[in-house]
Amino acid sequence: LHGFDVGAGAAVTGYGSMPAAVFASPGTAVRAAVLWLTPNQVEQLTWTELTYWLARLDTARFAPDEADVRIDQVLAYVLRLGVFCPDGEPIALAAIPAEHRTAAAMTQEQLLDRAAKIVLDDETATAETIVRRIFEHAASTTHGARERLWPLVRQLPDEHWTRFPAAELLAQLD
């Protein structure tokens, strides 16, 4: 997937990770998978991803590396919260292979270490600290994460995507 990278969303899940979020990254190419779905399967999958918007990535180019197919349109899930930018720039997920990546990349543990310090307002907090806190005090920890992480996001700019269901996208699925 050219022109985008995959970063961490500004949230800590109930199972102790930070969700994935696409963000614009000119010149970057990330490894991504393609799902060939029927309209019914798209609907069912979308119901499982309520923290995301289904969208067409208007400025994306997808180049399969093994199949002899052409993909003219890329649909993806855009995280409603946006990508985590604790220092003003997105942080990429180190687990996602990329070429020409310009964003700093972190592992989930490194991201959770960073988020723990922010959410818990404690420089000694670690990934383990926040995950334990989520299991023991889910409501207050989630509330703290909302208050402290959400201001540190960057939304995917409108020129890069069209939110589904747009009329022209619906027509193409019929």
HUWO-V382148 format. One record per pair of residues at least 4 apart in sequence whose C-alpha atoms are under 6 Angstrom apart, sorted by the first residue. I is the first residue (numbers start at 1). J is the second residue. If there is no record, write none. Layout:
# HUWO-V382148
{{I;J} {I;J}}
This chain:
# HUWO-V382148
{{1;29} {1;30} {1;61} {1;62} {2;28} {2;29} {2;60} {2;61} {3;25} {3;26} {3;27} {3;28} {3;60} {4;23} {4;24} {4;25} {4;28} {5;22} {5;23} {5;25} {5;30} {6;21} {6;22} {6;92} {7;20} {7;21} {7;91} {7;92} {7;93} {8;18} {8;19} {8;20} {8;21} {8;83} {8;84} {9;18} {9;19} {9;20} {9;21} {9;82} {9;83} {9;84} {10;83} {10;84} {10;149} {10;150} {11;18} {12;17} {12;18} {13;17} {16;131} {21;79} {21;83} {23;156} {28;99} {28;100} {28;101} {29;98} {29;99} {30;97} {30;98} {31;97} {37;41} {41;45} {42;46} {51;80} {52;77} {52;78} {52;79} {52;80} {53;77} {53;78} {54;76} {54;77} {54;164} {55;75} {55;76} {55;162} {55;163} {55;164} {56;74} {56;75} {56;161} {56;162} {57;74} {57;160} {57;161} {58;160} {58;161} {59;160} {82;153} {82;154} {82;155} {83;153} {83;154} {84;90} {84;153} {85;89} {85;90} {85;152} {85;153} {86;152} {91;103} {91;104} {91;105} {92;103} {92;105} {93;105} {93;106} {94;105} {94;106} {94;107} {106;110} {109;127} {112;116} {112;127} {113;126} {113;127} {115;119} {116;120} {116;125} {116;126} {116;130} {117;121} {117;122} {117;123} {117;125} {119;144} {119;145} {119;148} {125;129} {133;137} {134;138} {134;141} {138;142} {145;149} {146;150}}
